[in-house]
């Protein structure tokens, strides 16, 4: 019996550890600046997020994507605007692109979860990164 236990322990050390899966990110989230609600849902085999509601803290009178670098896109309404693009699960995070309508720029980004369940949104431009905490809409 002792030999079997040793064999099982030895084999378990030799087997590769299972990759940790990323926590789910689907749902409705309030941006850190409390200006919008973003819905994250599946888009094919990936995850995407779009603004579904502007909140009272949003910039008064700004309802279109007026700061977009592409002049042809500046008339797009903010409600419905895709801002989290093509996130795929890699390890314990989701990796994709984040469009910031306040700056009109797109950044590489990762999504994860904080221990309290809030969404961890990290956007990077070259080596400069910024992390935000988006609470779930209740």
C-alpha positions in Angstrom: 0.0 0.0 0.0 2.9 2.4 0.8 4.4 1.7 -2.6 1.2 2.7 -4.4 1.0 5.9 -2.5 4.6 6.7 -3.3 4.0 5.9 -7.0 0.9 8.1 -7.2 2.8 11.0 -5.5 5.7 10.6 -7.9 3.5 10.5 -11.0 1.5 13.6 -9.9 4.8 15.5 -9.7 5.7 14.5 -13.2 2.4 15.4 -14.8 2.2 19.0 -16.0 0.0 21.3 -13.8 -3.3 22.1 -15.3 -3.4 25.6 -16.7 -5.4 28.0 -14.6 -8.4 29.3 -16.5 -9.3 32.9 -16.6 -12.3 33.9 -14.5 -15.5 34.8 -16.4 -15.8 38.5 -17.4 -19.2 38.5 -19.0 -21.7 40.9 -17.4 -22.4 44.5 -16.9 -19.7 46.7 -15.4 -19.6 50.4 -14.3 -16.4 52.1 -15.6 -14.1 53.4 -12.9 -14.9 57.1 -13.7 -18.7 56.2 -13.3 -19.5 57.6 -16.8 -20.8 54.5 -18.5 -22.1 50.9 -18.1 -20.2 48.4 -20.3 -21.7 45.0 -21.2 -19.2 42.2 -21.9 -20.5 39.2 -23.8 -19.3 36.5 -26.2 -18.6 37.6 -29.8 -17.8 34.4 -31.5 -15.1 32.5 -29.6 -13.9 35.7 -27.9 -15.3 38.3 -25.6 -16.2 41.9 -26.5 -17.6 44.9 -24.6 -19.8 47.8 -25.6 -21.2 50.8 -23.9 -24.9 50.2 -23.1 -25.7 53.2 -21.0 -24.2 56.6 -20.2 -24.4 57.6 -16.5 -25.1 61.0 -15.0 -21.3 61.5 -14.4 -20.8 61.3 -18.2 -19.6 64.4 -20.1 -22.8 66.4 -20.6 -23.8 66.8 -24.2 -21.2 64.3 -25.5 -23.1 61.5 -27.0 -20.9 60.6 -30.1 -17.3 59.4 -30.6 -16.1 62.9 -31.3 -12.4 62.3 -30.4 -11.9 59.3 -32.7 -8.6 59.5 -34.7 -10.6 58.5 -37.8 -12.8 61.5 -38.7 -15.2 59.2 -40.5 -16.1 57.5 -37.2 -16.6 60.6 -35.1 -20.4 60.6 -35.5 -20.8 57.1 -34.0 -23.1 57.2 -30.9 -21.4 56.3 -27.6 -24.2 54.1 -26.6 -23.6 50.8 -28.4 -19.9 51.7 -29.1 -17.6 48.7 -28.9 -14.7 49.5 -26.5 -13.4 46.0 -25.5 -12.4 44.2 -28.7 -11.5 40.6 -29.4 -10.5 39.4 -26.0 -9.3 35.9 -25.9 -8.6 33.8 -22.8 -4.8 33.2 -22.2 -3.9 31.7 -18.9 -5.6 33.4 -16.1 -6.5 36.6 -18.0 -8.2 37.8 -21.1 -6.1 39.6 -23.7 -7.4 42.0 -26.4 -7.7 45.7 -27.3 -9.4 48.6 -25.4 -10.8 51.6 -27.2 -10.9 54.8 -25.0 -13.5 57.2 -26.5 -12.2 60.0 -24.1 -8.8 59.9 -25.8 -9.8 58.5 -29.2 -7.0 55.8 -28.9 -6.9 52.0 -28.8 -4.6 50.2 -26.4 -3.5 46.6 -25.7 -5.4 45.4 -22.7 -6.0 42.6 -20.3 -9.1 41.8 -18.2 -9.1 39.8 -15.0 -11.0 39.8 -11.7 -10.2 41.3 -8.3 -10.8 39.0 -5.2 -13.9 41.1 -4.5 -15.3 40.2 -7.9 -14.7 43.6 -9.6 -13.3 43.7 -13.1 -9.6 44.5 -13.4 -9.0 46.4 -16.7 -5.4 47.1 -17.6 -4.6 49.1 -20.7 -1.1 49.6 -22.0 0.5 51.9 -24.6 4.1 50.6 -25.2 5.4 50.1 -21.6 3.1 52.6 -19.9 0.1 50.8 -18.3 -2.9 51.9 -16.3 -5.2 49.6 -14.3 -8.8 50.4 -13.4 -11.3 48.7 -11.2 -14.8 48.4 -12.6 -17.5 47.2 -10.2 -20.3 45.0 -11.3 -23.7 46.6 -12.0 -26.0 45.4 -9.3 
